[in-house]
Amino acid sequence: MPCRVGITTNTRACRQYWEARVTGFRGWRIVSVHTSRPAAKDAEAEYSRRFGCEAQSGNGPVVARWSLYRFTYDADLE
């Protein structure tokens, strides 16, 4: 079962985005929260490498509260 990891400043909108783009969406969780995009990107890369998840960085302001998220799914809808 594939997994995806990414960073976002808007967890609600991000979750809705992915729920509409994959089948079998489950296990959504916030792994960690960071005060800068560079710190969040570093955490994303490390988590992706350690757990074999596809990484999907989000866009947003440089200075913000960045959340690292993770979920599993069955397949992409595209």
C-alpha positions in Angstrom: 0.0 0.0 0.0 1.5 3.3 -1.1 2.1 6.2 1.3 2.6 9.8 0.8 4.3 12.4 2.9 4.3 16.2 2.5 4.3 19.6 4.1 1.6 22.2 4.2 0.5 25.3 6.0 -3.2 24.4 5.6 -3.8 20.9 6.8 -7.6 20.9 6.2 -7.3 22.0 2.6 -4.4 19.6 2.0 -6.4 16.7 3.4 -9.4 17.5 1.2 -7.1 17.8 -1.8 -5.7 14.3 -1.3 -9.0 12.7 -0.4 -10.3 13.8 -3.8 -7.2 12.5 -5.7 -6.6 9.0 -4.4 -8.7 5.9 -3.7 -8.6 4.2 -0.3 -7.4 7.3 1.6 -6.7 6.4 5.2 -4.3 6.9 8.1 -4.0 10.7 7.8 -1.8 12.1 10.5 0.3 15.1 11.3 3.8 13.8 12.0 5.5 17.0 13.2 5.1 20.8 13.1 7.9 23.2 12.1 8.3 27.0 12.3 10.1 27.3 8.9 9.7 25.8 5.5 13.4 24.7 5.3 13.0 22.8 8.6 9.8 21.2 7.3 11.4 20.3 4.0 14.3 18.6 5.8 11.9 16.6 7.9 9.9 15.7 4.8 13.0 14.4 3.0 14.1 12.4 6.0 10.7 10.9 6.6 10.3 10.0 2.9 13.7 8.4 2.8 13.2 6.4 6.1 9.7 5.1 5.3 9.7 4.9 1.5 6.9 7.4 1.0 6.5 9.6 -2.0 7.2 13.2 -1.1 4.9 16.1 -2.1 6.0 19.5 -0.8 3.4 22.2 -0.5 3.6 25.9 -1.3 3.0 28.6 1.2 4.7 31.5 3.0 8.3 31.1 4.0 7.6 32.0 7.6 4.6 30.0 8.8 3.6 27.0 10.8 4.4 24.1 8.6 2.9 20.6 9.2 4.5 17.4 8.0 1.7 15.0 7.1 1.5 11.3 6.1 -1.2 9.0 4.8 -1.7 5.8 3.0 -3.9 5.0 0.0 -4.6 2.3 -2.6 -4.1 4.2 -5.9 -3.9 7.6 -7.5 -7.1 8.5 -9.4 -5.2 10.1 -12.3 
